[in-house]
Amino acid sequence: MTARNETPVGQVADAVTGNWVDRRAPAWTRPYLRLSRADRPIGTWLLLLPCWWGVLLAAAATEPRWFDLWIIAGCGIGAVLMRGAGCTWNDITDRGIDGSVARTRSRPIPSGAVTVTQALIWMALQCLVALAILLSFNSAAILLGFAALIPVAIYPFAKRFTWWPQVFLGLAFNWGALLAWTAHTGSLGLAPFMLYLAGIAWTLFYDTIYAHQDVEDDALIGVKSTARLFGENSKPWLRGFLIASVVLMAVAIILALPPEAGILAMVLAIAGAWGFGWHLVWQLGQLDTGDNATCLRLFRSNRDAGLIAALFLALAALV
């Protein structure tokens, strides 16, 4: 028997300690669930939260509908599936790099727990289930869903040709703000686009923090990142991304909410952007880019930052 304090077989290095995949999932499913990062749920939250921002801001700008509950739930399921498919694709394309980085060499493909063919089949299955959910939305949202595959496909290669791969991650991870807004309204506009840009700035903030864990290994193998680009000057850049994210979110709210929405809805929505921003300020105050454990802890705390904005947008939609 495995001792209680023994590391579970196949556990990935940066997984949450004691996560449900390592402790409770059937043994044969674990390599695939690890491939989808089910043992590290923060990425699913970071993909999901812009979706919730989009639908909740749209509901506050018009009026809530019962179908919004399905958009919220559908985006939740879709985020799990598409984050899983995206991570699978990322690990397929990065299998040569991951084996050279201490934090990633324990992932299923470089460790040999899953073959590339098995990973491709697993990715396809996740995409097919996500497609079934997407087809329940309106035609404009469906088209946006297919368009989202472009930044998802490009992102794993970005660190090979640009110092700004976090921009490509932001393009992919915040697409849900556009899709969920459109699922509610049937069309796009300037407000959701500003919300999308706010999410991209947020991604630059949190993923630069995350990338500081790998700067030494990335330098050795020639992988580019904003963490390597900024180096010791990361904090001023992060402060700029923080300000941009909060300002763009506030602009999106002001553009979205008509006068008839009422002053209370506006105040609540802006308070969400403000609270979101203060959480990022707290993160910046705690940050030590040379401490990997702190970088990972602060990166994971962005779930709470995004939930603050979502909560206040929900309240604004309901008043």
C-alpha positions as CSV (number, residue, x, y, z in Angstrom):
1,M,0.0,0.0,0.0
2,T,1.0,3.6,-0.6
3,A,1.9,5.5,2.6
4,R,-0.2,8.6,3.4
5,N,2.7,10.9,3.0
6,E,4.1,9.3,-0.1
7,T,3.8,11.2,-3.4
8,P,1.2,9.6,-5.6
9,V,2.5,7.8,-8.7
10,G,2.6,10.1,-11.7
11,Q,1.8,13.3,-9.8
12,V,2.8,16.4,-11.7
13,A,5.3,18.7,-10.0
14,D,3.1,21.8,-9.7
15,A,-0.2,20.1,-9.0
16,V,-2.2,21.1,-5.9
17,T,-1.1,18.9,-3.0
18,G,-3.8,16.3,-2.2
19,N,-5.9,17.1,-5.3
20,W,-8.8,14.8,-6.2
21,V,-7.2,13.4,-9.3
22,D,-4.2,12.0,-7.4
23,R,-6.3,10.8,-4.5
24,R,-9.7,9.7,-5.8
25,A,-9.8,9.4,-9.6
26,P,-9.6,5.8,-11.0
27,A,-5.9,5.0,-11.8
28,W,-6.5,4.5,-15.5
29,T,-8.0,8.1,-15.9
30,R,-5.3,9.9,-14.0
31,P,-2.8,10.5,-16.9
32,Y,-5.6,12.0,-19.0
33,L,-7.0,14.1,-16.2
34,R,-3.5,15.4,-15.5
35,L,-3.1,16.1,-19.2
36,S,-6.2,18.3,-19.0
37,R,-4.9,19.9,-15.8
38,A,-7.8,18.7,-13.7
39,D,-5.4,18.5,-10.8
40,R,-4.7,22.2,-11.3
41,P,-8.1,23.9,-11.6
42,I,-6.9,27.5,-11.5
43,G,-6.6,27.5,-15.3
44,T,-10.2,26.6,-15.7
45,W,-11.2,29.4,-13.5
46,L,-9.1,31.9,-15.5
47,L,-10.7,30.7,-18.7
48,L,-14.2,30.7,-17.2
49,L,-14.3,34.1,-15.4
50,P,-14.1,36.3,-18.5
51,C,-17.1,34.3,-19.8
52,W,-19.0,35.2,-16.7
53,W,-18.0,38.8,-16.9
54,G,-19.3,38.9,-20.5
55,V,-22.7,37.4,-19.8
56,L,-23.2,39.3,-16.5
57,L,-22.3,42.6,-18.0
58,A,-24.7,41.9,-20.9
59,A,-27.4,41.1,-18.5
60,A,-26.8,44.3,-16.5
61,A,-26.8,46.3,-19.8
62,T,-30.2,44.8,-21.0
63,E,-32.0,42.6,-18.6
64,P,-31.4,39.1,-17.1
65,R,-33.0,36.2,-18.8
66,W,-33.5,32.6,-17.7
67,F,-31.3,31.5,-20.6
68,D,-28.4,33.3,-18.9
69,L,-28.3,30.6,-16.3
70,W,-27.6,28.1,-19.1
71,I,-24.9,30.4,-20.5
72,I,-23.3,30.5,-17.1
73,A,-23.5,26.8,-16.6
74,G,-22.6,26.0,-20.2
75,C,-19.6,28.2,-20.1
76,G,-18.6,26.4,-16.9
77,I,-18.7,23.0,-18.5
78,G,-17.1,24.3,-21.7
79,A,-14.3,25.9,-19.8
80,V,-13.4,22.6,-18.2
81,L,-13.5,20.9,-21.6
82,M,-11.7,23.5,-23.6
83,R,-9.1,24.2,-21.0
84,G,-8.5,20.5,-21.0
85,A,-8.3,20.3,-24.8
86,G,-6.1,23.4,-25.0
87,C,-3.7,22.0,-22.4
88,T,-3.6,18.7,-24.2
89,W,-2.7,20.5,-27.4
90,N,-0.1,22.6,-25.6
91,D,1.5,19.5,-24.2
92,I,1.6,17.8,-27.6
93,T,3.3,20.7,-29.2
94,D,5.6,21.3,-26.2
95,R,6.6,17.7,-25.5
96,G,10.2,18.4,-26.5
97,I,10.5,21.5,-24.3
98,D,8.6,20.1,-21.3
99,G,11.2,17.4,-20.8
100,S,13.9,20.0,-20.4
101,V,12.1,22.1,-17.7
102,A,12.1,20.9,-14.1
103,R,8.5,22.0,-13.4
104,T,7.1,20.3,-16.5
105,R,9.1,17.1,-17.1
106,S,6.7,15.2,-14.9
107,R,3.7,15.9,-17.2
108,P,2.1,12.9,-18.8
109,I,3.6,13.1,-22.3
110,P,7.3,13.8,-21.5
111,S,7.1,11.3,-18.6
112,G,5.7,8.6,-20.9
113,A,2.4,8.1,-19.2
114,V,0.5,9.1,-22.3
115,T,1.5,8.7,-26.0
116,V,1.0,11.5,-28.5
117,T,-1.7,9.4,-30.3
118,Q,-3.6,8.9,-27.1
119,A,-3.4,12.6,-26.3
120,L,-4.8,13.5,-29.7
121,I,-7.8,11.2,-29.3
122,W,-8.4,12.7,-25.8
123,M,-8.2,16.2,-27.2
124,A,-10.7,15.4,-29.9
125,L,-13.2,13.8,-27.4
126,Q,-13.1,17.0,-25.2
127,C,-13.6,19.2,-28.2
128,L,-16.6,17.2,-29.4
129,V,-18.4,17.5,-26.1
130,A,-17.6,21.2,-25.9
131,L,-19.0,21.6,-29.5
132,A,-22.3,20.1,-28.3
133,I,-22.6,22.8,-25.7
134,L,-21.6,25.6,-28.1
135,L,-24.3,24.5,-30.6
136,S,-27.0,25.4,-27.9
137,F,-26.1,29.1,-28.3
138,N,-27.1,31.5,-31.0
139,S,-25.4,31.5,-34.4
140,A,-23.2,34.5,-33.8
141,A,-21.9,32.9,-30.6
142,I,-21.3,29.7,-32.4
143,L,-19.2,31.5,-35.1
144,L,-17.2,33.1,-32.3
145,G,-16.7,29.7,-30.7
146,F,-15.1,28.4,-33.9
147,A,-13.0,31.5,-34.3
148,A,-11.6,31.0,-30.8
149,L,-9.7,27.9,-32.1
150,I,-7.3,30.2,-34.0
151,P,-5.6,31.8,-30.9
152,V,-5.8,28.5,-29.1
153,A,-3.9,26.8,-31.9
154,I,-1.2,29.5,-32.2
155,Y,-0.5,30.0,-28.5
156,P,1.8,27.0,-27.8
157,F,4.1,28.2,-30.6
158,A,4.2,31.9,-29.5
159,K,7.1,31.5,-27.0
160,R,9.2,30.3,-29.9
161,F,8.9,33.5,-31.9
162,T,8.0,36.4,-29.5
163,W,8.9,37.7,-26.1
164,W,5.2,38.3,-25.6
165,P,3.6,34.9,-25.6
166,Q,1.3,36.1,-22.7
167,V,-0.5,38.3,-25.3
168,F,-1.4,35.2,-27.3
169,L,-2.5,33.4,-24.1
170,G,-4.7,36.5,-23.3
171,L,-6.3,36.4,-26.7
172,A,-7.2,32.8,-26.2
173,F,-8.2,32.8,-22.5
174,N,-10.4,35.9,-22.6
175,W,-12.3,35.1,-25.8
176,G,-15.2,33.9,-23.6
177,A,-16.0,37.5,-22.7
178,L,-16.9,38.1,-26.4
179,L,-18.7,34.8,-26.8
180,A,-20.8,35.0,-23.6
181,W,-21.8,38.6,-24.3
182,T,-22.9,37.5,-27.8
183,A,-24.7,34.5,-26.5
184,H,-26.9,36.9,-24.5
185,T,-27.2,39.8,-26.9
186,G,-26.8,38.1,-30.3
187,S,-24.2,40.7,-31.5
188,L,-20.9,42.3,-30.5
189,G,-20.1,45.9,-29.7
190,L,-17.4,48.2,-28.3
191,A,-18.2,47.4,-24.6
192,P,-17.5,43.6,-24.8
193,F,-14.3,44.4,-26.8
194,M,-13.1,46.7,-24.0
195,L,-13.9,43.9,-21.6
196,Y,-11.9,41.6,-23.7
197,L,-8.9,43.9,-23.7
198,A,-9.2,44.2,-19.9
199,G,-9.0,40.5,-19.7
200,I,-5.9,40.4,-21.9
201,A,-4.2,43.0,-19.7
202,W,-5.1,40.8,-16.7
203,T,-3.6,37.8,-18.3
204,L,-0.4,39.7,-18.9
205,F,-0.4,40.5,-15.2
206,Y,-1.0,37.0,-13.8
207,D,0.9,35.0,-16.4
208,T,4.0,37.1,-16.1
209,I,4.0,36.3,-12.4
210,Y,3.5,32.6,-13.3
211,A,6.3,32.6,-15.9
212,H,8.8,33.8,-13.3
213,Q,8.9,30.3,-12.0
214,D,10.6,29.1,-15.2
215,V,13.0,32.0,-16.1
216,E,16.2,30.0,-15.5
217,D,15.1,26.9,-17.4
218,D,13.5,29.0,-20.2
219,A,16.8,30.9,-20.6
220,L,18.7,27.7,-21.0
221,I,16.5,26.3,-23.7
222,G,15.7,29.6,-25.4
223,V,12.0,29.9,-24.5
224,K,10.8,33.5,-24.5
225,S,8.4,35.1,-22.0
226,T,7.5,38.5,-20.6
227,A,9.1,37.4,-17.3
228,R,12.4,37.0,-19.0
229,L,11.9,40.2,-21.0
230,F,11.1,42.3,-18.0
231,G,13.5,40.6,-15.5
232,E,14.0,42.7,-12.4
233,N,11.8,45.5,-13.9
234,S,8.7,43.2,-13.8
235,K,6.9,45.2,-11.1
236,P,6.6,48.5,-13.0
237,W,5.3,46.5,-16.0
238,L,2.8,44.6,-13.8
239,R,1.6,47.8,-12.3
240,G,0.9,49.1,-15.9
241,F,-1.0,45.9,-16.7
242,L,-3.0,46.3,-13.5
243,I,-4.0,49.9,-14.3
244,A,-4.9,49.0,-17.9
245,S,-7.0,46.1,-16.8
246,V,-9.0,48.1,-14.3
247,V,-9.4,51.1,-16.6
248,L,-10.5,49.0,-19.5
249,M,-13.0,47.1,-17.4
250,A,-14.5,50.4,-16.1
251,V,-14.7,51.7,-19.7
252,A,-16.5,48.5,-20.7
253,I,-19.0,49.0,-17.9
254,I,-19.6,52.7,-18.7
255,L,-20.1,51.9,-22.4
256,A,-22.4,48.9,-21.7
257,L,-24.8,50.3,-19.1
258,P,-27.5,52.6,-20.4
259,P,-29.0,55.4,-18.2
260,E,-32.1,53.4,-17.6
261,A,-30.0,50.7,-15.9
262,G,-29.8,53.1,-12.9
263,I,-27.1,54.6,-10.8
264,L,-27.1,51.7,-8.4
265,A,-26.2,49.2,-11.1
266,M,-23.4,51.5,-12.4
267,V,-22.0,51.9,-8.9
268,L,-22.1,48.2,-8.2
269,A,-20.4,47.3,-11.5
270,I,-17.7,49.9,-11.1
271,A,-17.2,48.7,-7.5
272,G,-16.5,45.2,-8.9
273,A,-13.7,46.7,-11.2
274,W,-12.4,48.6,-8.2
275,G,-12.3,45.6,-5.9
276,F,-10.7,43.5,-8.7
277,G,-8.0,46.1,-9.0
278,W,-7.3,46.3,-5.3
279,H,-6.8,42.5,-5.3
280,L,-4.2,42.9,-8.0
281,V,-2.6,45.7,-5.9
282,W,-2.4,43.3,-3.0
283,Q,-0.7,40.7,-5.2
284,L,1.8,43.2,-6.4
285,G,2.7,44.1,-2.8
286,Q,3.2,40.4,-1.9
287,L,5.2,39.5,-5.0
288,D,8.8,38.3,-4.8
289,T,9.8,37.2,-8.3
290,G,12.7,35.1,-7.0
291,D,10.4,33.0,-4.8
292,N,8.7,30.3,-6.9
293,A,6.3,29.3,-4.2
294,T,5.1,32.9,-3.8
295,C,4.7,33.3,-7.6
296,L,2.5,30.2,-7.8
297,R,0.4,31.2,-4.8
298,L,-0.3,34.7,-6.2
299,F,-1.0,33.3,-9.6
300,R,-3.6,31.0,-8.1
301,S,-5.1,33.9,-6.1
302,N,-6.3,35.4,-9.4
303,R,-9.4,33.2,-9.2
304,D,-10.5,35.4,-6.3
305,A,-9.7,38.6,-8.1
306,G,-11.9,37.6,-11.0
307,L,-14.7,36.4,-8.8
308,I,-14.8,39.8,-7.1
309,A,-15.6,41.4,-10.5
310,A,-18.1,38.7,-11.4
311,L,-20.0,39.0,-8.1
312,F,-20.5,42.7,-8.4
313,L,-21.5,42.4,-12.1
314,A,-24.1,39.8,-11.0
315,L,-25.4,42.2,-8.4
316,A,-25.6,45.0,-11.0
317,A,-27.6,42.7,-13.3
318,L,-30.1,41.9,-10.5
319,V,-30.8,45.4,-9.1
